[in-house]
Amino acid sequence: MRPRAAATSGPRVLLASGSLGRARPVPPLYCWMFRVLLPLSLVLLGATLGAIWPDSAHNGWMDIAGPVALVCAMIGVALWTFSVWLSDER
């Protein structure tokens, strides 16, 4: 039997446990860092897409794959941003 690490209880303390599925609270600094950096990365992805979109003069597979990859990344970041902004901080 494996010894378990001592768990510390408290609202903003990371819990140490022997199991992988246990939820650990995140400090408020990281919550707000995600809430600010995710929309900024979404804006950066949109600006990159806007910069390369008019430059595609020919229709090779790379000219299609690049914007499609950026759109997929934007969708993922938008969903992540939406979930972070609606998540409970407790």
ROLOVO-803624 format. One record per residue: residue in three letters; x, y, z of N, C-alpha, C, CB in turn; residue number from 1. Coordinates in steps of 0.001 Angstrom, whole numbers. Glycine has a CB too. Layout:
<sites>
['ALA', [X, Y, Z], [X, Y, Z], [X, Y, Z], [X, Y, Z], NUM]
...
</sites>
This chain:
<sites>
['MET', [840, -1167, 0], [0, 0, 0], [892, 1239, 0], [-959, -7, 1213], 1]
['ARG', [523, 2204, -801], [1298, 3420, -960], [894, 4453, 86], [1119, 3986, -2369], 2]
['PRO', [1844, 5089, 768], [1467, 6110, 1745], [945, 7350, 1033], [2665, 6474, 2646], 3]
['ARG', [-80, 7961, 1593], [-679, 9152, 1010], [-33, 10402, 1591], [-2197, 9170, 1248], 4]
['ALA', [69, 11411, 761], [603, 12694, 1219], [-445, 13390, 2067], [1026, 13591, 21], 5]
['ALA', [21, 14186, 2985], [-906, 14904, 3856], [-1626, 15981, 3058], [-161, 15527, 5063], 6]
['ALA', [-2934, 16005, 3146], [-3739, 16996, 2428], [-3976, 18195, 3330], [-5091, 16389, 1958], 7]
['THR', [-3796, 19357, 2788], [-4041, 20585, 3523], [-5352, 21158, 3047], [-2885, 21603, 3342], 8]
['SER', [-6248, 21446, 3968], [-7528, 21999, 3568], [-7512, 23506, 3741], [-8670, 21373, 4376], 9]
['GLY', [-8124, 24169, 2817], [-8204, 25623, 2814], [-8692, 26073, 1451], [-6831, 26268, 3156], 10]
['PRO', [-9254, 27256, 1366], [-9864, 27660, 107], [-8874, 27874, -1033], [-10634, 28904, 317], 11]
['ARG', [-7673, 28355, -755], [-6729, 28654, -1830], [-5420, 27871, -1713], [-6430, 30132, -1845], 12]
['VAL', [-5465, 26690, -1152], [-4269, 25881, -958], [-4328, 24704, -1908], [-4139, 25404, 512], 13]
['LEU', [-3239, 24460, -2605], [-3186, 23295, -3466], [-3179, 22039, -2607], [-1948, 23343, -4384], 14]
['LEU', [-4012, 21104, -2958], [-4125, 19885, -2175], [-3161, 18837, -2704], [-5565, 19355, -2197], 15]
['ALA', [-2428, 18226, -1824], [-1537, 17136, -2197], [-2243, 15833, -1868], [-156, 17238, -1461], 16]
['SER', [-2354, 14969, -2859], [-3037, 13699, -2613], [-2351, 12602, -3406], [-4541, 13787, -2990], 17]
['GLY', [-2677, 11394, -3074], [-2126, 10262, -3789], [-2930, 9889, -5012], [-2029, 9093, -2884], 18]
['SER', [-4118, 10450, -5200], [-4948, 10095, -6342], [-4854, 11167, -7415], [-6406, 9896, -5910], 19]
['LEU', [-5020, 10764, -8679], [-4886, 11686, -9793], [-6153, 12494, -10058], [-4508, 10929, -11026], 20]
['GLY', [-7318, 11981, -9716], [-8560, 12624, -10080], [-9045, 13706, -9143], [-9584, 11624, -10192], 21]
['ARG', [-8284, 14050, -8154], [-8739, 15021, -7161], [-8586, 16453, -7675], [-7962, 14847, -5853], 22]
['ALA', [-9608, 17259, -7506], [-9572, 18647, -7950], [-8738, 19481, -6989], [-10997, 19221, -8065], 23]
['ARG', [-7973, 20397, -7560], [-7135, 21273, -6750], [-7500, 22720, -7061], [-5621, 21008, -7015], 24]
['PRO', [-7777, 23517, -6051], [-8076, 24932, -6292], [-6871, 25665, -6872], [-8522, 25609, -4992], 25]
['VAL', [-7153, 26643, -7699], [-6109, 27424, -8347], [-6036, 28786, -7659], [-6383, 27579, -9882], 26]
['PRO', [-4842, 29299, -7397], [-4733, 30625, -6777], [-5373, 31708, -7652], [-3258, 30970, -6514], 27]
['PRO', [-5883, 32782, -7043], [-6590, 33817, -7809], [-5727, 34496, -8872], [-7119, 34861, -6869], 28]
['LEU', [-4422, 34585, -8643], [-3555, 35200, -9644], [-3627, 34446, -10963], [-2111, 35246, -9144], 29]
['TYR', [-3606, 33112, -10898], [-3670, 32318, -12111], [-5036, 32431, -12778], [-3355, 30866, -11805], 30]
['CYS', [-6094, 32525, -11987], [-7436, 32682, -12564], [-7507, 33959, -13389], [-8514, 32703, -11453], 31]
['TRP', [-7019, 35056, -12840], [-7080, 36328, -13565], [-6068, 36383, -14693], [-6850, 37488, -12616], 32]
['MET', [-4963, 35663, -14561], [-3996, 35617, -15643], [-4622, 34930, -16865], [-2707, 34877, -15194], 33]
['PHE', [-5346, 33825, -16633], [-6046, 33166, -17738], [-7129, 34066, -18311], [-6658, 31842, -17274], 34]
['ARG', [-7827, 34794, -17462], [-8919, 35638, -17930], [-8431, 36812, -18769], [-9710, 36149, -16755], 35]
['VAL', [-7186, 37198, -18610], [-6636, 38300, -19399], [-5870, 37775, -20617], [-5715, 39172, -18528], 36]
['LEU', [-5056, 36740, -20427], [-4209, 36266, -21515], [-4959, 35505, -22599], [-3140, 35396, -20964], 37]
['LEU', [-6028, 34807, -22245], [-6771, 34076, -23273], [-7439, 35005, -24285], [-7819, 33196, -22624], 38]
['PRO', [-8131, 36071, -23860], [-8665, 36984, -24878], [-7568, 37688, -25693], [-9546, 38027, -24214], 39]
['LEU', [-6433, 37972, -25061], [-5323, 38565, -25809], [-4789, 37601, -26870], [-4196, 38970, -24853], 40]
['SER', [-4707, 36324, -26541], [-4256, 35352, -27534], [-5291, 35179, -28639], [-3966, 34005, -26870], 41]
['LEU', [-6560, 35317, -28314], [-7608, 35257, -29330], [-7481, 36436, -30301], [-9004, 35254, -28668], 42]
['VAL', [-7191, 37615, -29768], [-6978, 38794, -30615], [-5742, 38605, -31492], [-6828, 40069, -29749], 43]
['LEU', [-4686, 38044, -30930], [-3464, 37802, -31696], [-3705, 36804, -32826], [-2353, 37291, -30775], 44]
['LEU', [-4459, 35743, -32546], [-4787, 34776, -33596], [-5636, 35425, -34690], [-5528, 33566, -32998], 45]
['GLY', [-6586, 36261, -34290], [-7421, 36953, -35274], [-6612, 37921, -36129], [-8543, 37702, -34574], 46]
['ALA', [-5676, 38625, -35512], [-4817, 39542, -36264], [-3923, 38785, -37240], [-3959, 40376, -35306], 47]
['THR', [-3426, 37629, -36817], [-2608, 36809, -37707], [-3431, 36295, -38876], [-1992, 35636, -36941], 48]
['LEU', [-4643, 35854, -38605], [-5522, 35389, -39678], [-5846, 36526, -40638], [-6817, 34799, -39097], 49]
['GLY', [-6101, 37715, -40099], [-6375, 38867, -40954], [-5175, 39284, -41783], [-6832, 40025, -40119], 50]
['ALA', [-3978, 39060, -41265], [-2769, 39435, -42001], [-2471, 38464, -43134], [-1580, 39503, -41058], 51]
['ILE', [-2749, 37163, -42936], [-2414, 36200, -43995], [-3560, 35969, -44965], [-2005, 34880, -43383], 52]
['TRP', [-4776, 36336, -44598], [-5918, 36061, -45464], [-5797, 36756, -46819], [-7200, 36492, -44780], 53]
['PRO', [-5504, 38069, -46895], [-5407, 38702, -48216], [-4156, 38319, -48995], [-5447, 40187, -48062], 54]
['ASP', [-3151, 37763, -48323], [-1903, 37415, -49002], [-1980, 36116, -49784], [-798, 37321, -48005], 55]
['SER', [-3048, 35360, -49643], [-3115, 34061, -50335], [-3502, 34294, -51797], [-4144, 33099, -49636], 56]
['ALA', [-2481, 34427, -52647], [-2702, 34712, -54062], [-3007, 33439, -54847], [-1482, 35411, -54655], 57]
['HIS', [-2512, 32310, -54401], [-2793, 31057, -55103], [-3442, 30077, -54142], [-1498, 30451, -55708], 58]
['ASN', [-4086, 29068, -54693], [-4882, 28156, -53867], [-4207, 26799, -53700], [-6264, 27969, -54477], 59]
['GLY', [-2993, 26798, -53212], [-2328, 25547, -52878], [-2864, 25011, -51557], [-801, 25742, -52804], 60]
['TRP', [-2492, 23789, -51209], [-3033, 23195, -49982], [-2493, 23890, -48732], [-2702, 21702, -49929], 61]
['MET', [-1298, 24492, -48809], [-764, 25225, -47659], [-1512, 26538, -47429], [726, 25503, -47860], 62]
['ASP', [-2013, 27133, -48520], [-2791, 28372, -48383], [-4146, 28113, -47736], [-2989, 29029, -49750], 63]
['ILE', [-4610, 26898, -47795], [-5877, 26530, -47155], [-5621, 25994, -45752], [-6635, 25479, -48001], 64]
['ALA', [-4561, 25215, -45583], [-4278, 24581, -44288], [-3912, 25602, -43212], [-3147, 23569, -44439], 65]
['GLY', [-3195, 26658, -43564], [-2805, 27670, -42584], [-3995, 28391, -41969], [-1891, 28674, -43225], 66]
['PRO', [-4875, 28994, -42806], [-6058, 29648, -42229], [-6998, 28694, -41503], [-6819, 30351, -43310], 67]
['VAL', [-7128, 27469, -42003], [-7999, 26496, -41325], [-7435, 26160, -39949], [-8151, 25203, -42175], 68]
['ALA', [-6114, 26013, -39845], [-5495, 25734, -38544], [-5687, 26916, -37599], [-3989, 25422, -38711], 69]
['LEU', [-5564, 28136, -38108], [-5785, 29312, -37259], [-7231, 29410, -36796], [-5397, 30582, -38004], 70]
['VAL', [-8172, 29095, -37678], [-9592, 29131, -37296], [-9877, 28067, -36232], [-10504, 28911, -38541], 71]
['CYS', [-9309, 26868, -36393], [-9497, 25819, -35380], [-8896, 26245, -34041], [-8859, 24490, -35849], 72]
['ALA', [-7717, 26859, -34071], [-7104, 27345, -32829], [-7961, 28444, -32207], [-5675, 27870, -33096], 73]
['MET', [-8517, 29327, -33038], [-9371, 30401, -32516], [-10631, 29844, -31867], [-9749, 31372, -33635], 74]
['ILE', [-11212, 28812, -32463], [-12404, 28191, -31871], [-12063, 27574, -30526], [-12992, 27119, -32813], 75]
['GLY', [-10934, 26865, -30454], [-10523, 26261, -29190], [-10245, 27291, -28115], [-9303, 25415, -29397], 76]
['VAL', [-9545, 28368, -28469], [-9242, 29415, -27491], [-10520, 30147, -27089], [-8207, 30414, -28063], 77]
['ALA', [-11443, 30345, -28040], [-12707, 31008, -27707], [-13524, 30167, -26727], [-13525, 31278, -28982], 78]
['LEU', [-13577, 28858, -26933], [-14294, 27988, -25983], [-13609, 27972, -24624], [-14392, 26556, -26532], 79]
['TRP', [-12285, 27945, -24619], [-11536, 27967, -23367], [-11766, 29287, -22639], [-10032, 27751, -23629], 80]
['THR', [-11744, 30405, -23384], [-11991, 31714, -22787], [-13392, 31781, -22194], [-11802, 32824, -23828], 81]
['PHE', [-14369, 31278, -22942], [-15757, 31268, -22475], [-15889, 30459, -21188], [-16687, 30694, -23558], 82]
['SER', [-15246, 29294, -21138], [-15352, 28464, -19931], [-14608, 29073, -18748], [-14815, 27066, -20208], 83]
['VAL', [-13480, 29740, -18994], [-12740, 30374, -17902], [-13528, 31537, -17329], [-11364, 30854, -18384], 84]
['TRP', [-14155, 32330, -18186], [-14914, 33487, -17701], [-16172, 33081, -16957], [-15281, 34392, -18855], 85]
['LEU', [-16728, 31902, -17287], [-17940, 31464, -16594], [-17667, 30542, -15415], [-18848, 30771, -17560], 86]
['SER', [-16414, 30159, -15224], [-16102, 29216, -14142], [-16218, 29896, -12776], [-14682, 28634, -14326], 87]
['ASP', [-16421, 29052, -11798], [-16529, 29527, -10414], [-15124, 29601, -9829], [-17454, 28587, -9552], 88]
['GLU', [-14811, 30686, -9145], [-13466, 30877, -8581], [-13261, 30147, -7270], [-13197, 32341, -8374], 89]
['ARG', [-14295, 29628, -6684], [-14144, 28969, -5385], [-13404, 27700, -5472], [-15453, 28712, -4772], 90]
</sites>
